[in-house]
Amino acid sequence: KEIMRDVSKRILIVEDDENDLDMTLDVLKSYNLKDHIDIVRDGADAADYIFKRGKWSNRAGGNPVVVFIDLKLTKIDGIELLKRIRADEKTKYIPFVILTSSQEEKNIIEGYCLETHSVVIQRHEYADFLNAVKSLNYKETH
């Protein structure tokens, strides 16, 4: 699902829940981000996207400028995916914002241990999500 057209800066959303995806897109649109947004629905597809494998092998551009990732994913869960990405020199500095419906302290701590930018509890506070996006200090270039 492609929302924006500028491929020089990409945002990746890894989300399998349609309602949570809609919320994420609404927040990004509220900041007038005019970047290219790619959406994948499971951890395996996200790994292929990040590492440019499979159907993403010919994907233009480099690493995404930020990845919004759900922890509860099929095929490869969010924590395992983050571990793989952080273990690779080419991808370890990609900024991540974890989106989770779980308030389990273990998930939050593990997310921060993997050097994520933020952990946002979905459906808890829409304002928290807005603040997480704002805290990225992301500047759009025209």
The first five atom37 places (N, CA, C, CB, O) and aatype in JSON, in Angstrom:
{
  "aatype": [11, 6, 9, 12, 1, 3, 19, 15, 11, 1, 9, 10, 9, 19, 6, 3, 3, 6, 2, 3, 10, 3, 12, 16, 10, 3, 19, 10, 11, 15, 18, 2, 10, 11, 3, 8, 9, 3, 9, 19, 1, 3, 7, 0, 3, 0, 0, 3, 18, 9, 13, 11, 1, 7, 11, 17, 15, 2, 1, 0, 7, 7, 2, 14, 19, 19, 19, 13, 9, 3, 10, 11, 10, 16, 11, 9, 3, 7, 9, 6, 10, 10, 11, 1, 9, 1, 0, 3, 6, 11, 16, 11, 18, 9, 14, 13, 19, 9, 10, 16, 15, 15, 5, 6, 6, 11, 2, 9, 9, 6, 7, 18, 4, 10, 6, 16, 8, 15, 19, 19, 9, 5, 1, 8, 6, 18, 0, 3, 13, 10, 2, 0, 19, 11, 15, 10, 2, 18, 11, 6, 16, 8],
  "atom_mask": [
    [1, 1, 1, 1, 1],
    [1, 1, 1, 1, 1],
    [1, 1, 1, 1, 1],
    [1, 1, 1, 1, 1],
    [1, 1, 1, 1, 1],
    [1, 1, 1, 1, 1],
    [1, 1, 1, 1, 1],
    [1, 1, 1, 1, 1],
    [1, 1, 1, 1, 1],
    [1, 1, 1, 1, 1],
    [1, 1, 1, 1, 1],
    [1, 1, 1, 1, 1],
    [1, 1, 1, 1, 1],
    [1, 1, 1, 1, 1],
    [1, 1, 1, 1, 1],
    [1, 1, 1, 1, 1],
    [1, 1, 1, 1, 1],
    [1, 1, 1, 1, 1],
    [1, 1, 1, 1, 1],
    [1, 1, 1, 1, 1],
    [1, 1, 1, 1, 1],
    [1, 1, 1, 1, 1],
    [1, 1, 1, 1, 1],
    [1, 1, 1, 1, 1],
    [1, 1, 1, 1, 1],
    [1, 1, 1, 1, 1],
    [1, 1, 1, 1, 1],
    [1, 1, 1, 1, 1],
    [1, 1, 1, 1, 1],
    [1, 1, 1, 1, 1],
    [1, 1, 1, 1, 1],
    [1, 1, 1, 1, 1],
    [1, 1, 1, 1, 1],
    [1, 1, 1, 1, 1],
    [1, 1, 1, 1, 1],
    [1, 1, 1, 1, 1],
    [1, 1, 1, 1, 1],
    [1, 1, 1, 1, 1],
    [1, 1, 1, 1, 1],
    [1, 1, 1, 1, 1],
    [1, 1, 1, 1, 1],
    [1, 1, 1, 1, 1],
    [1, 1, 1, 0, 1],
    [1, 1, 1, 1, 1],
    [1, 1, 1, 1, 1],
    [1, 1, 1, 1, 1],
    [1, 1, 1, 1, 1],
    [1, 1, 1, 1, 1],
    [1, 1, 1, 1, 1],
    [1, 1, 1, 1, 1],
    [1, 1, 1, 1, 1],
    [1, 1, 1, 1, 1],
    [1, 1, 1, 1, 1],
    [1, 1, 1, 0, 1],
    [1, 1, 1, 1, 1],
    [1, 1, 1, 1, 1],
    [1, 1, 1, 1, 1],
    [1, 1, 1, 1, 1],
    [1, 1, 1, 1, 1],
    [1, 1, 1, 1, 1],
    [1, 1, 1, 0, 1],
    [1, 1, 1, 0, 1],
    [1, 1, 1, 1, 1],
    [1, 1, 1, 1, 1],
    [1, 1, 1, 1, 1],
    [1, 1, 1, 1, 1],
    [1, 1, 1, 1, 1],
    [1, 1, 1, 1, 1],
    [1, 1, 1, 1, 1],
    [1, 1, 1, 1, 1],
    [1, 1, 1, 1, 1],
    [1, 1, 1, 1, 1],
    [1, 1, 1, 1, 1],
    [1, 1, 1, 1, 1],
    [1, 1, 1, 1, 1],
    [1, 1, 1, 1, 1],
    [1, 1, 1, 1, 1],
    [1, 1, 1, 0, 1],
    [1, 1, 1, 1, 1],
    [1, 1, 1, 1, 1],
    [1, 1, 1, 1, 1],
    [1, 1, 1, 1, 1],
    [1, 1, 1, 1, 1],
    [1, 1, 1, 1, 1],
    [1, 1, 1, 1, 1],
    [1, 1, 1, 1, 1],
    [1, 1, 1, 1, 1],
    [1, 1, 1, 1, 1],
    [1, 1, 1, 1, 1],
    [1, 1, 1, 1, 1],
    [1, 1, 1, 1, 1],
    [1, 1, 1, 1, 1],
    [1, 1, 1, 1, 1],
    [1, 1, 1, 1, 1],
    [1, 1, 1, 1, 1],
    [1, 1, 1, 1, 1],
    [1, 1, 1, 1, 1],
    [1, 1, 1, 1, 1],
    [1, 1, 1, 1, 1],
    [1, 1, 1, 1, 1],
    [1, 1, 1, 1, 1],
    [1, 1, 1, 1, 1],
    [1, 1, 1, 1, 1],
    [1, 1, 1, 1, 1],
    [1, 1, 1, 1, 1],
    [1, 1, 1, 1, 1],
    [1, 1, 1, 1, 1],
    [1, 1, 1, 1, 1],
    [1, 1, 1, 1, 1],
    [1, 1, 1, 1, 1],
    [1, 1, 1, 0, 1],
    [1, 1, 1, 1, 1],
    [1, 1, 1, 1, 1],
    [1, 1, 1, 1, 1],
    [1, 1, 1, 1, 1],
    [1, 1, 1, 1, 1],
    [1, 1, 1, 1, 1],
    [1, 1, 1, 1, 1],
    [1, 1, 1, 1, 1],
    [1, 1, 1, 1, 1],
    [1, 1, 1, 1, 1],
    [1, 1, 1, 1, 1],
    [1, 1, 1, 1, 1],
    [1, 1, 1, 1, 1],
    [1, 1, 1, 1, 1],
    [1, 1, 1, 1, 1],
    [1, 1, 1, 1, 1],
    [1, 1, 1, 1, 1],
    [1, 1, 1, 1, 1],
    [1, 1, 1, 1, 1],
    [1, 1, 1, 1, 1],
    [1, 1, 1, 1, 1],
    [1, 1, 1, 1, 1],
    [1, 1, 1, 1, 1],
    [1, 1, 1, 1, 1],
    [1, 1, 1, 1, 1],
    [1, 1, 1, 1, 1],
    [1, 1, 1, 1, 1],
    [1, 1, 1, 1, 1],
    [1, 1, 1, 1, 1],
    [1, 1, 1, 1, 1],
    [1, 1, 1, 1, 1]
  ],
  "atom_positions": [
    [[0.86, -1.17, 0.0], [0.0, 0.0, 0.0], [0.9, 1.22, 0.0], [-0.97, 0.01, 1.22], [1.62, 1.45, 0.97]],
    [[0.86, 1.98, -1.03], [1.73, 3.14, -1.17], [0.91, 4.41, -0.96], [2.42, 3.16, -2.55], [-0.12, 4.6, -1.6]],
    [[1.38, 5.28, -0.06], [0.64, 6.49, 0.26], [1.31, 7.73, -0.32], [0.5, 6.64, 1.75], [0.62, 8.6, -0.86]],
    [[2.62, 7.81, -0.23], [3.33, 9.02, -0.64], [4.33, 8.71, -1.73], [4.02, 9.66, 0.55], [4.67, 7.54, -1.94]],
    [[4.81, 9.71, -2.43], [5.58, 9.48, -3.64], [7.08, 9.72, -3.58], [5.03, 10.31, -4.69], [7.81, 9.13, -4.38]],
    [[7.6, 10.56, -2.69], [9.02, 10.87, -2.67], [9.8, 9.66, -2.16], [9.3, 12.11, -1.77], [9.74, 9.33, -0.98]],
    [[10.54, 8.98, -3.06], [11.25, 7.77, -2.66], [12.62, 8.03, -2.05], [11.4, 6.86, -3.84], [13.31, 7.1, -1.67]],
    [[13.02, 9.32, -1.97], [14.33, 9.61, -1.38], [14.32, 9.37, 0.13], [14.75, 11.05, -1.69], [15.36, 9.08, 0.72]],
    [[13.16, 9.49, 0.75], [13.02, 9.21, 2.17], [11.81, 8.31, 2.35], [12.87, 10.52, 3.01], [10.7, 8.65, 1.93]],
    [[12.04, 7.16, 2.96], [10.97, 6.18, 3.12], [10.62, 5.99, 4.59], [11.38, 4.84, 2.49], [11.48, 6.06, 5.47]],
    [[9.36, 5.76, 4.82], [8.87, 5.35, 6.14], [8.28, 3.97, 5.94], [7.81, 6.38, 6.73], [7.51, 3.74, 5.02]],
    [[8.65, 3.04, 6.82], [8.1, 1.7, 6.76], [7.19, 1.5, 7.97], [9.24, 0.63, 6.73], [7.56, 1.8, 9.1]],
    [[6.0, 0.99, 7.7], [5.07, 0.62, 8.77], [4.89, -0.89, 8.72], [3.68, 1.37, 8.62], [4.53, -1.45, 7.68]],
    [[5.16, -1.54, 9.85], [5.01, -2.99, 9.95], [3.86, -3.23, 10.92], [6.35, -3.69, 10.44], [4.04, -3.2, 12.14]],
    [[2.69, -3.49, 10.37], [1.48, -3.57, 11.18], [0.49, -4.53, 10.55], [0.84, -2.19, 11.37], [0.23, -4.45, 9.35]],
    [[-0.07, -5.43, 11.35], [-1.03, -6.38, 10.81], [-2.48, -6.08, 11.18], [-0.68, -7.76, 11.27], [-3.39, -6.72, 10.67]],
    [[-2.7, -5.11, 12.06], [-4.04, -4.75, 12.48], [-4.5, -3.51, 11.71], [-4.09, -4.5, 14.01], [-3.83, -2.47, 11.74]],
    [[-5.61, -3.62, 11.03], [-6.1, -2.53, 10.17], [-6.4, -1.26, 10.95], [-7.36, -2.98, 9.42], [-6.09, -0.16, 10.48]],
    [[-7.0, -1.37, 12.14], [-7.31, -0.19, 12.95], [-6.04, 0.52, 13.41], [-8.16, -0.58, 14.16], [-5.97, 1.75, 13.36]],
    [[-5.06, -0.24, 13.85], [-3.8, 0.35, 14.29], [-3.06, 0.98, 13.11], [-2.92, -0.7, 14.98], [-2.42, 2.02, 13.26]],
    [[-3.15, 0.35, 11.96], [-2.54, 0.92, 10.76], [-3.19, 2.26, 10.42], [-2.67, -0.05, 9.58], [-2.49, 3.22, 10.1]],
    [[-4.51, 2.32, 10.47], [-5.21, 3.57, 10.18], [-4.79, 4.67, 11.14], [-6.72, 3.35, 10.25], [-4.6, 5.82, 10.73]],
    [[-4.65, 4.34, 12.43], [-4.22, 5.34, 13.41], [-2.82, 5.85, 13.08], [-4.26, 4.75, 14.83], [-2.56, 7.05, 13.14]],
    [[-1.93, 4.94, 12.74], [-0.56, 5.32, 12.4], [-0.54, 6.24, 11.18], [0.29, 4.07, 12.13], [0.16, 7.26, 11.18]],
    [[-1.29, 5.89, 10.17], [-1.36, 6.73, 8.97], [-1.96, 8.09, 9.27], [-2.18, 6.03, 7.89], [-1.5, 9.1, 8.74]],
    [[-2.98, 8.14, 10.13], [-3.59, 9.42, 10.5], [-2.58, 10.33, 11.2], [-4.8, 9.19, 11.41], [-2.51, 11.52, 10.92]],
    [[-1.8, 9.74, 12.11], [-0.8, 10.54, 12.83], [0.24, 11.08, 11.85], [-0.11, 9.69, 13.93], [0.59, 12.26, 11.9]],
    [[0.74, 10.23, 10.97], [1.75, 10.67, 10.02], [1.2, 11.76, 9.09], [2.26, 9.49, 9.19], [1.9, 12.72, 8.78]],
    [[-0.04, 11.6, 8.66], [-0.66, 12.61, 7.8], [-0.86, 13.92, 8.55], [-2.0, 12.1, 7.27], [-0.76, 14.99, 7.95]],
    [[-1.13, 13.86, 9.86], [-1.33, 15.08, 10.64], [-0.06, 15.91, 10.73], [-1.83, 14.75, 12.04], [-0.12, 17.11, 11.0]],
    [[1.09, 15.28, 10.5], [2.36, 15.99, 10.47], [2.78, 16.36, 9.05], [3.44, 15.15, 11.12], [3.9, 16.81, 8.82]],
    [[1.87, 16.16, 8.11], [2.12, 16.52, 6.7], [3.39, 15.89, 6.16], [2.19, 18.02, 6.55], [4.09, 16.5, 5.35]],
    [[3.69, 14.69, 6.59], [4.85, 14.01, 6.05], [4.54, 13.62, 4.61], [5.24, 12.75, 6.91], [3.54, 12.96, 4.34]],
    [[5.39, 14.03, 3.7], [5.14, 13.77, 2.28], [6.12, 12.76, 1.73], [5.22, 15.06, 1.48], [6.49, 12.8, 0.56]],
    [[6.53, 11.88, 2.58], [7.48, 10.85, 2.17], [6.74, 9.65, 1.61], [8.35, 10.42, 3.36], [5.51, 9.58, 1.59]],
    [[7.53, 8.74, 1.17], [7.02, 7.48, 0.65], [6.79, 6.55, 1.84], [8.01, 6.84, -0.4], [7.7, 6.3, 2.63]],
    [[5.58, 6.04, 1.97], [5.26, 5.12, 3.05], [5.0, 3.75, 2.44], [4.03, 5.61, 3.87], [4.15, 3.59, 1.56]],
    [[5.73, 2.76, 2.93], [5.48, 1.38, 2.55], [4.91, 0.67, 3.76], [6.78, 0.68, 2.03], [5.29, 0.95, 4.9]],
    [[4.01, -0.26, 3.51], [3.36, -1.01, 4.58], [3.55, -2.5, 4.33], [1.85, -0.65, 4.67], [3.3, -3.0, 3.23]],
    [[4.01, -3.19, 5.36], [4.1, -4.64, 5.3], [3.31, -5.19, 6.48], [5.59, -5.14, 5.33], [3.13, -4.51, 7.49]],
    [[2.84, -6.44, 6.35], [1.9, -6.99, 7.33], [2.46, -8.06, 8.24], [0.74, -7.55, 6.61], [1.77, -8.49, 9.16]],
    [[3.69, -8.51, 8.02], [4.26, -9.53, 8.91], [5.77, -9.34, 9.02], [3.93, -10.96, 8.41], [6.38, -8.61, 8.24]],
    [[6.35, -10.01, 10.0], [7.78, -9.86, 10.26], [8.68, -10.37, 9.15], [0.0, 0.0, 0.0], [9.73, -9.78, 8.9]],
    [[8.29, -11.44, 8.49], [9.1, -11.98, 7.4], [9.14, -11.0, 6.22], [8.55, -13.35, 6.93], [10.2, -10.79, 5.63]],
    [[8.0, -10.41, 5.89], [7.97, -9.43, 4.81], [8.77, -8.19, 5.19], [6.5, -9.05, 4.46], [9.43, -7.58, 4.35]],
    [[8.71, -7.81, 6.46], [9.49, -6.66, 6.93], [10.99, -6.94, 6.8], [9.14, -6.32, 8.4], [11.75, -6.07, 6.39]],
    [[11.42, -8.16, 7.17], [12.83, -8.52, 7.04], [13.25, -8.47, 5.57], [13.09, -9.93, 7.62], [14.32, -7.96, 5.25]],
    [[12.42, -8.98, 4.7], [12.72, -8.93, 3.26], [12.82, -7.49, 2.79], [11.65, -9.68, 2.45], [13.7, -7.16, 1.98]],
    [[11.94, -6.63, 3.27], [11.98, -5.21, 2.89], [13.3, -4.57, 3.34], [10.78, -4.45, 3.51], [14.02, -3.97, 2.54]],
    [[13.6, -4.71, 4.62], [14.8, -4.09, 5.19], [16.07, -4.59, 4.5], [14.89, -4.37, 6.7], [16.95, -3.79, 4.16]],
    [[16.16, -5.9, 4.29], [17.37, -6.49, 3.72], [17.32, -6.62, 2.2], [17.61, -7.84, 4.34], [18.2, -7.23, 1.59]],
    [[16.27, -6.05, 1.58], [16.1, -6.04, 0.12], [16.19, -7.45, -0.47], [17.16, -5.15, -0.53], [17.03, -7.74, -1.33]],
    [[15.3, -8.32, 0.02], [15.23, -9.7, -0.47], [13.85, -9.96, -1.07], [15.53, -10.71, 0.66], [12.93, -9.17, -0.88]],
    [[13.73, -11.06, -1.78], [12.44, -11.48, -2.31], [11.8, -10.42, -3.17], [0.0, 0.0, 0.0], [12.46, -9.83, -4.04]],
    [[10.52, -10.17, -2.94], [9.8, -9.18, -3.77], [10.33, -7.77, -3.58], [8.32, -9.21, -3.44], [10.01, -6.89, -4.38]],
    [[11.12, -7.52, -2.54], [11.69, -6.19, -2.28], [13.13, -6.07, -2.79], [11.65, -5.89, -0.79], [13.78, -5.06, -2.54]],
    [[13.65, -7.07, -3.49], [15.05, -7.05, -3.91], [15.38, -5.89, -4.85], [15.39, -8.36, -4.59], [16.53, -5.46, -4.91]],
    [[14.41, -5.41, -5.57], [14.65, -4.28, -6.48], [14.13, -2.96, -5.93], [14.0, -4.55, -7.81], [13.97, -2.0, -6.69]],
    [[13.85, -2.91, -4.64], [13.34, -1.69, -4.01], [14.36, -0.56, -4.17], [13.01, -1.93, -2.52], [15.55, -0.73, -3.87]],
    [[13.89, 0.58, -4.62], [14.78, 1.74, -4.8], [15.12, 2.34, -3.44], [14.11, 2.81, -5.71], [14.37, 2.19, -2.47]],
    [[16.24, 3.01, -3.37], [16.62, 3.74, -2.17], [17.3, 2.87, -1.13], [0.0, 0.0, 0.0], [17.45, 1.66, -1.28]],
    [[17.71, 3.54, -0.06], [18.41, 2.87, 1.02], [17.49, 2.5, 2.16], [0.0, 0.0, 0.0], [16.33, 2.13, 1.95]],
    [[18.01, 2.61, 3.37], [17.23, 2.27, 4.55], [16.1, 3.28, 4.77], [18.13, 2.21, 5.79], [16.22, 4.44, 4.38]],
    [[15.01, 2.83, 5.38], [13.95, 3.78, 5.72], [14.46, 4.81, 6.72], [12.72, 3.04, 6.29], [15.39, 4.53, 7.48]],
    [[13.85, 6.0, 6.73], [14.24, 7.02, 7.7], [13.7, 6.68, 9.08], [13.74, 8.4, 7.25], [14.24, 7.13, 10.09]],
    [[12.64, 5.9, 9.13], [12.08, 5.4, 10.39], [11.18, 4.22, 10.08], [11.3, 6.53, 11.15], [10.58, 4.13, 9.01]],
    [[11.11, 3.3, 11.05], [10.22, 2.14, 10.94], [9.3, 2.15, 12.15], [11.03, 0.79, 10.83], [9.76, 2.2, 13.29]],
    [[8.0, 2.1, 11.9], [7.01, 1.92, 12.95], [6.66, 0.44, 12.94], [5.73, 2.84, 12.74], [6.2, -0.09, 11.93]],
    [[6.88, -0.23, 14.07], [6.76, -1.69, 14.09], [5.91, -2.18, 15.25], [8.13, -2.32, 14.15], [6.09, -1.76, 16.4]],
    [[4.99, -3.05, 14.94], [4.2, -3.75, 15.95], [5.06, -4.89, 16.49], [2.84, -4.29, 15.35], [5.83, -5.49, 15.75]],
    [[4.93, -5.19, 17.77], [5.7, -6.3, 18.34], [5.08, -7.65, 18.06], [5.85, -6.12, 19.84], [5.79, -8.64, 17.88]],
    [[3.76, -7.7, 18.02], [3.06, -8.97, 17.83], [2.79, -9.18, 16.34], [1.73, -9.01, 18.64], [1.73, -8.83, 15.82]],
    [[3.77, -9.77, 15.69], [3.68, -10.02, 14.25], [3.7, -11.51, 13.98], [4.83, -9.33, 13.5], [4.18, -12.3, 14.79]],
    [[3.17, -11.9, 12.84], [3.24, -13.3, 12.44], [4.57, -13.55, 11.72], [2.04, -13.68, 11.53], [5.23, -12.61, 11.28]],
    [[4.93, -14.79, 11.62], [6.13, -15.3, 10.94], [7.4, -14.97, 11.7], [6.21, -14.75, 9.53], [8.13, -15.88, 12.08]],
    [[7.69, -13.71, 11.93], [8.82, -13.28, 12.77], [8.27, -12.18, 13.68], [10.07, -12.77, 11.9], [7.76, -11.17, 13.19]],
    [[8.37, -12.36, 15.01], [7.82, -11.31, 15.88], [8.72, -10.08, 15.88], [7.65, -11.85, 17.32], [9.87, -10.13, 15.44]],
    [[8.19, -8.97, 16.37], [8.87, -7.69, 16.31], [10.22, -7.68, 17.02], [0.0, 0.0, 0.0], [11.18, -7.09, 16.52]],
    [[10.31, -8.31, 18.18], [11.57, -8.32, 18.93], [12.63, -9.1, 18.17], [11.36, -8.94, 20.33], [13.77, -8.64, 18.06]],
    [[12.29, -10.26, 17.64], [13.24, -11.05, 16.85], [13.69, -10.28, 15.62], [12.63, -12.4, 16.44], [14.87, -10.31, 15.26]],
    [[12.77, -9.6, 14.96], [13.11, -8.81, 13.79], [14.09, -7.69, 14.16], [11.84, -8.21, 13.16], [15.07, -7.45, 13.44]],
    [[13.83, -7.01, 15.26], [14.74, -5.96, 15.71], [16.14, -6.51, 16.0], [14.18, -5.27, 16.96], [17.14, -5.87, 15.67]],
    [[16.21, -7.68, 16.61], [17.51, -8.29, 16.9], [18.28, -8.54, 15.61], [17.33, -9.62, 17.67], [19.48, -8.26, 15.54]],
    [[17.61, -9.05, 14.6], [18.27, -9.31, 13.31], [18.74, -8.02, 12.65], [17.32, -10.05, 12.37], [19.83, -7.97, 12.08]],
    [[17.93, -6.99, 12.73], [18.28, -5.71, 12.1], [19.45, -5.06, 12.84], [17.06, -4.76, 12.08], [20.35, -4.52, 12.21]],
    [[19.42, -5.11, 14.16], [20.51, -4.51, 14.95], [21.82, -5.28, 14.8], [20.11, -4.44, 16.42], [22.89, -4.72, 15.05]],
    [[21.76, -6.53, 14.41], [22.97, -7.35, 14.26], [23.69, -7.1, 12.94], [22.62, -8.82, 14.37], [24.82, -7.56, 12.76]],
    [[23.07, -6.4, 12.03], [23.65, -6.16, 10.71], [24.19, -4.72, 10.62], [22.6, -6.41, 9.6], [23.48, -3.76, 10.91]],
    [[25.44, -4.59, 10.22], [26.08, -3.28, 10.14], [25.35, -2.3, 9.21], [27.51, -3.44, 9.66], [25.36, -1.09, 9.44]],
    [[24.72, -2.82, 8.18], [24.05, -1.96, 7.2], [22.71, -1.43, 7.69], [23.85, -2.71, 5.91], [22.2, -0.44, 7.15]],
    [[22.14, -2.07, 8.7], [20.79, -1.7, 9.12], [20.68, -1.33, 10.6], [19.86, -2.83, 8.83], [19.61, -0.91, 11.05]],
    [[21.74, -1.48, 11.35], [21.61, -1.36, 12.8], [21.26, 0.03, 13.31], [22.87, -1.79, 13.43], [20.84, 0.17, 14.46]],
    [[21.42, 1.06, 12.5], [21.12, 2.42, 12.96], [19.77, 2.95, 12.47], [22.21, 3.34, 12.52], [19.48, 4.13, 12.65]],
    [[18.96, 2.11, 11.85], [17.63, 2.54, 11.42], [16.81, 2.88, 12.67], [16.93, 1.44, 10.56], [16.71, 2.06, 13.58]],
    [[16.21, 4.07, 12.72], [15.36, 4.42, 13.87], [14.05, 3.61, 13.86], [15.04, 5.94, 13.87], [13.42, 3.45, 12.82]],
    [[13.67, 3.11, 15.02], [12.45, 2.34, 15.18], [11.57, 2.95, 16.26], [12.76, 0.88, 15.52], [12.06, 3.42, 17.29]],
    [[10.27, 2.93, 16.0], [9.27, 3.24, 17.01], [8.42, 1.98, 17.14], [8.38, 4.52, 16.63], [7.79, 1.54, 16.18]],
    [[8.42, 1.4, 18.35], [7.64, 0.2, 18.59], [6.21, 0.61, 18.9], [8.24, -0.65, 19.75], [5.95, 1.49, 19.72]],
    [[5.28, -0.06, 18.23], [3.86, 0.11, 18.48], [3.36, -1.19, 19.08], [3.08, 0.48, 17.16], [3.45, -2.24, 18.45]],
    [[2.83, -1.13, 20.29], [2.38, -2.35, 20.94], [1.09, -2.11, 21.7], [3.46, -2.89, 21.88], [0.88, -1.03, 22.25]],
    [[0.23, -3.09, 21.74], [-0.98, -3.01, 22.55], [-0.72, -3.57, 23.94], [-2.15, -3.75, 21.87], [-1.56, -3.47, 24.83]],
    [[0.44, -4.17, 24.11], [0.8, -4.77, 25.39], [1.43, -3.73, 26.31], [1.77, -5.95, 25.17], [2.27, -2.93, 25.89]],
    [[1.0, -3.76, 27.56], [1.62, -2.88, 28.54], [2.6, -3.65, 29.42], [0.55, -2.2, 29.41], [2.99, -3.18, 30.49]],
    [[2.98, -4.85, 28.96], [3.92, -5.66, 29.72], [5.27, -4.96, 29.78], [4.06, -7.06, 29.1], [5.84, -4.59, 28.75]],
    [[5.77, -4.78, 30.98], [7.04, -4.09, 31.17], [8.17, -4.79, 30.43], [7.36, -4.01, 32.66], [9.09, -4.14, 29.93]],
    [[8.11, -6.13, 30.35], [9.15, -6.9, 29.66], [9.29, -6.44, 28.2], [8.81, -8.42, 29.71], [10.41, -6.25, 27.72]],
    [[8.17, -6.27, 27.51], [8.21, -5.84, 26.1], [8.79, -4.44, 25.96], [6.82, -5.89, 25.49], [9.56, -4.17, 25.04]],
    [[8.42, -3.57, 26.86], [8.89, -2.18, 26.8], [10.4, -2.13, 27.05], [8.14, -1.3, 27.82], [11.13, -1.46, 26.32]],
    [[10.86, -2.83, 28.08], [12.29, -2.85, 28.4], [13.09, -3.48, 27.27], [12.54, -3.62, 29.72], [14.12, -2.95, 26.87]],
    [[12.6, -4.6, 26.75], [13.31, -5.27, 25.66], [13.4, -4.38, 24.43], [12.62, -6.59, 25.31], [14.43, -4.36, 23.75]],
    [[12.33, -3.65, 24.14], [12.33, -2.72, 23.02], [13.39, -1.64, 23.18], [0.0, 0.0, 0.0], [14.13, -1.35, 22.24]],
    [[13.47, -1.05, 24.35], [14.49, -0.02, 24.58], [15.9, -0.6, 24.59], [14.23, 0.69, 25.9], [16.84, 0.07, 24.16]],
    [[16.06, -1.83, 25.06], [17.37, -2.49, 25.03], [17.86, -2.68, 23.6], [17.31, -3.84, 25.76], [19.07, -2.77, 23.35]],
    [[16.92, -2.76, 22.66], [17.29, -2.91, 21.25], [17.39, -1.55, 20.56], [16.25, -3.79, 20.52], [17.31, -1.44, 19.34]],
    [[17.57, -0.52, 21.36], [17.84, 0.84, 20.88], [16.74, 1.38, 19.97], [19.15, 0.87, 20.14], [17.02, 1.95, 18.92]],
    [[15.5, 1.2, 20.4], [14.41, 1.83, 19.67], [14.28, 3.27, 20.15], [13.07, 1.06, 19.87], [14.7, 3.62, 21.25]],
    [[13.69, 4.08, 19.3], [13.51, 5.5, 19.63], [12.42, 5.68, 20.69], [13.17, 6.31, 18.38], [12.58, 6.44, 21.64]],
    [[11.31, 4.97, 20.5], [10.16, 5.08, 21.41], [9.4, 3.76, 21.43], [9.23, 6.24, 20.98], [9.48, 2.95, 20.51]],
    [[8.68, 3.58, 22.51], [7.7, 2.51, 22.6], [6.37, 3.19, 22.88], [8.08, 1.45, 23.73], [6.22, 3.91, 23.87]],
    [[5.4, 2.97, 22.0], [4.09, 3.59, 22.13], [3.06, 2.49, 22.39], [3.72, 4.41, 20.86], [2.96, 1.53, 21.63]],
    [[2.3, 2.66, 23.47], [1.22, 1.72, 23.76], [0.03, 2.13, 22.91], [0.86, 1.7, 25.31], [-0.58, 3.18, 23.14]],
    [[-0.3, 1.3, 21.94], [-1.4, 1.61, 21.03], [-2.72, 1.57, 21.79], [-1.43, 0.63, 19.84], [-2.89, 0.82, 22.75]],
    [[-3.64, 2.39, 21.32], [-4.99, 2.47, 21.87], [-5.0, 2.93, 23.32], [-5.67, 1.13, 21.77], [-6.04, 2.91, 23.97]],
    [[-3.87, 3.35, 23.81], [-3.8, 3.85, 25.18], [-3.97, 5.36, 25.16], [-2.48, 3.46, 25.86], [-4.87, 5.9, 25.8]],
    [[-3.13, 6.02, 24.43], [-3.19, 7.47, 24.3], [-2.77, 7.88, 22.91], [-2.31, 8.16, 25.36], [-1.61, 7.72, 22.52]],
    [[-3.7, 8.4, 22.16], [-3.39, 8.92, 20.83], [-2.33, 10.01, 20.94], [-4.67, 9.46, 20.14], [-1.44, 10.12, 20.08]],
    [[-2.42, 10.82, 22.0], [-1.45, 11.91, 22.2], [-0.04, 11.37, 22.39], [-1.85, 12.76, 23.42], [0.92, 12.0, 21.95]],
    [[0.1, 10.21, 23.04], [1.42, 9.61, 23.2], [2.05, 9.3, 21.86], [1.34, 8.33, 24.05], [3.25, 9.49, 21.65]],
    [[1.23, 8.81, 20.95], [1.73, 8.49, 19.62], [2.16, 9.77, 18.89], [0.66, 7.74, 18.81], [3.21, 9.81, 18.26]],
    [[1.33, 10.8, 19.0], [1.7, 12.08, 18.38], [3.03, 12.59, 18.93], [0.59, 13.14, 18.61], [3.88, 13.07, 18.18]],
    [[3.2, 12.48, 20.25], [4.45, 12.93, 20.86], [5.64, 12.11, 20.42], [4.34, 12.89, 22.37], [6.73, 12.65, 20.26]],
    [[5.45, 10.82, 20.23], [6.55, 9.96, 19.76], [6.98, 10.38, 18.36], [6.13, 8.47, 19.77], [8.18, 10.44, 18.08]],
    [[6.03, 10.66, 17.5], [6.37, 11.11, 16.15], [7.06, 12.47, 16.22], [5.11, 11.19, 15.25], [8.06, 12.7, 15.54]],
    [[6.53, 13.36, 17.04], [7.13, 14.7, 17.18], [8.55, 14.61, 17.72], [6.27, 15.57, 18.11], [9.42, 15.37, 17.3]],
    [[8.79, 13.68, 18.64], [10.11, 13.56, 19.26], [11.17, 13.04, 18.3], [10.04, 12.65, 20.45], [12.37, 13.14, 18.59]],
    [[10.75, 12.5, 17.17], [11.72, 12.06, 16.16], [12.47, 13.25, 15.59], [11.02, 11.28, 15.02], [13.53, 13.1, 14.98]],
    [[11.9, 14.45, 15.8], [12.52, 15.67, 15.3], [12.77, 15.57, 13.81], [13.83, 15.95, 16.03], [13.79, 16.03, 13.3]],
    [[11.84, 14.98, 13.14], [11.96, 14.69, 11.71], [11.7, 15.95, 10.91], [10.99, 13.59, 11.29], [10.67, 16.6, 11.09]],
    [[12.61, 16.28, 10.03], [12.46, 17.45, 9.17], [12.32, 16.98, 7.74], [13.68, 18.42, 9.32], [13.16, 16.24, 7.22]],
    [[11.27, 17.41, 7.13], [11.01, 17.05, 5.73], [11.81, 17.96, 4.81], [9.48, 17.14, 5.4], [11.9, 19.17, 5.04]],
    [[12.38, 17.39, 3.78], [13.07, 18.21, 2.78], [12.23, 18.23, 1.52], [14.5, 17.67, 2.48], [11.61, 17.23, 1.16]],
    [[12.2, 19.35, 0.88], [11.4, 19.49, -0.33], [12.29, 19.43, -1.55], [10.61, 20.81, -0.31], [11.8, 19.53, -2.68]]
  ]
}
